[in-house]
Amino acid sequence: MSNPLSTLLQEKGVLLADGATGTNLFEMGLTSGQSPEFWNDTAPEKITKLHQDFVDAGSDIILTNSFGGTRHRLKLHQAQDRTFELNEKAAKIARAVADKADRKVIVGGSVGPTGELLVPLGELTYEGAVEAFIEQMEGLKAGGVDVFWIETMSAVDEMQAAAQAANSLDMPYVITASFDTAGRTMMGMTPADMHESIKGEGEAPLAIGANCGVGASDLLASVLDITDASPQVTVIAKANCGIPVIQGENVVYTGTPELMFDYAGLAIDAGAKIIGGCCGTSCEHLAAMRKAIDSHQKKERPTIDAITGAIGAMVNKGASSEAVSKKRENKRKRG
């Protein structure tokens, strides 16, 4: 399947994705409890500005403001009947920004979890999940996205449902998971198992990887595990900007532009080909990451010790514990 994302990746080698949507929109006036997707209709100029700021900072990929765009998420705001409309508007806003850029910019249609547990743990059937994702993706496709960007996933069956939905619409897609629970997703999947776990019928994802989670060091540990297990797969790293800490009523992310500069370089050496930022990542951070990518000189694959020494300690140790890290190093020495 020919697609703009793969073409641009072949041309540039490493791509810079965008930064945070939610935390940046809060800085622009979004209040707790509001659906960001409503701004596609009521404040499109703010969404346009965020996309434009990301492009100006050097992003090769911008994601639509549609993370919570399934009917199950929108139902929380009595807007489930607006699913197609709000997703189409999200895509059109991003498409307009990308099309006027002076270089090629990819539009990824952000597709987050439904927020529901699938049978037998919950009431949502697999077929119902596929239908929900198709409904959202139809709006994104109509609005002109280049690729479906399935992100922050934790359950294998939900990832498979989203992949099936993308394939049913004959569109390319990527999948990222959040390994935020002792090195696993909330539903127990390890980074090393990700590629094999989501295999199914139809086209495979263009890329897989990790986003969000608990910190940049933890995310890079997940990237090491993914690239170790699936060395031929294109891998995405989209880390939070440092570690979230609570200050009063606010959640503040500790990452500086300098930290995210170092993170981007380490991500390249760990094997990631698409690198961006998640929660807390501002345009200032992205600009530093752009410089890191453009000036990077390839170094040897980092160890966990090298990562934590450069950008700080891991928040938790699980699938990428020191024991697993040592096992990885011994395997590499033998191989």
Secondary structure, 3 states (H helix, E strand, C coil): CCCHHHHHHHHHCCEECCCCCHHHHHHCCCCCCCCHHHHHHHCHHHHHHHHHHHHHHCCCEEECCCCCCCHHHHHHHCCHHHHHHHHHHHHHHHHHHHHCCCCCCEEEEEECCCCCCECCCCCECHHHHHHHHHHHHHHHHHHCCCEEEEEEECCHHHHHHHHHHHHHCCCCEEEEECCCECCECCCCCCHHHHHHHCCCCCCCCCEEEEEECCCHHHHHHHHHHHHHHCCCCCEEEEECCCCEEEECCEEEECCCHHHHHHHHHHHHHHCCCEEEECCCCCHHHHHHHHHHHHHCCCCCCCCHHHHHHHHCCCCCCCCCCHHHHHHHHHHHHHC
